[in-house]
Amino acid sequence: MENASFPEQTFATMATEVPTIFPRLGYSILSYLMFINTIFSIFNNSLVIAVMLKNTQLLNAMNIILLSLAVSDLMIGVCGSAVVTITNYKGTFFLGDKFCVFQGFAVNYFGLVSLSTLTLLAYERYNVVCTPMAGFKMNVGRSCQGLLFVWLFCLFWSVMPLLGWSSYGPEGVQTSCSLGWTERSWSNYSYLIFYMVLCFVVPTAIIIYCYGKILIFMRKLNKSVEQQGGKQSVKDNDHAVRMVLAMIGIYFLCWVPYAALSMVVVVDPQLYIPPLVATMPMYFAKTSPVYNSIIYFLSNKQFRECSLEILSCGRYIPHGTSSGREISLSPL
């Protein structure tokens, strides 16, 4: 395997080439957009974490998974959006080679954790909803075991470029760092192929399968409940499913362009990709941490009330929090 410490191009060379890659106004616009994204990413996910940790009775099996998702999204905001806000303001990645490798590793790792956590969430809900006769029962211990596997699995694929299988380096307009998508070597191509199949295609297939089965099951269940007059139960179940589907749909909307870019590089290694085109999918992906927490707030009354309690410094008292009901996504 080739040395993955860093691509041959140095930051000294990058600094002299930046003006020809992208105009100064372009860097300023990217910096402004990433600053807004950073504020929302950090604030929103910090609020989710604070709500769940403050209301410890709400840390049930499903919400433990959501807490993990909020942590990984927060770290994407801190290690990704916050860093590129500063580097775009400067117009170059001035933080050095080692920090570039660190940023590429961190964004790759926490992005994989977010996708894998959504996959775990879909799988657990599928078992609860569609296989009740199999004796499946969710509990905090099982959720923690699943999350441990997720974080270790993602760590493996994020560490490999540090050990020589692929690499981390500057991308696009040279103000952010990620996997070496444009590195022309068989080592890099082989990593990208396995990476795309095991870390994106397979999780996507699992999510589509699980939620497809859930939707089919829910449609049959709703018809049965409606015949018995249980309209409120039907409404509550549909609400929970729509919230999760919205989370997953937005995540894929953010990350599919980035995945598509990597596949294009593998399929046609000689294809020239303009720096701005290579940059935008990754910057678009960095907006993904903003949306999940917004979905929590808009779609769940309990979460809104607990959030308002924290934001008002305790002056607002949420209704029903003493009952131990979970914030969202109770098993259907």
Secondary structure, DSSP 8 states (H G I E B T S, - for coil): ----S--S--HHHHHHHHHHHS-HHHHHHHHHHHHHHHHHHHHHHHHHHHHHHHSGGG--HHHHHHHHHHHHHHHHIIIIIHHHHHHHHHTS-TT-HHHHHHHHHHHHHHHHHHHHHHHHHHHHHHHHHH-GGGT----HHHHHHHHHHHHHHHHHHHHGGGGTSS-EEEETTTTEEEE-TT--SHHHHHHHHHHHIIIIIHHHHHHHHHHHHHHHHHHHHHHHHHHTT-HHHHHHHHHHHHHHHHHHHHHHHHHHHHHHHHHHHHH-TT----HHHHHHHHHHHTTHHHHHHHHHHHH-HHHHHHHHHHHTTTSS--TTGGGT--SS----
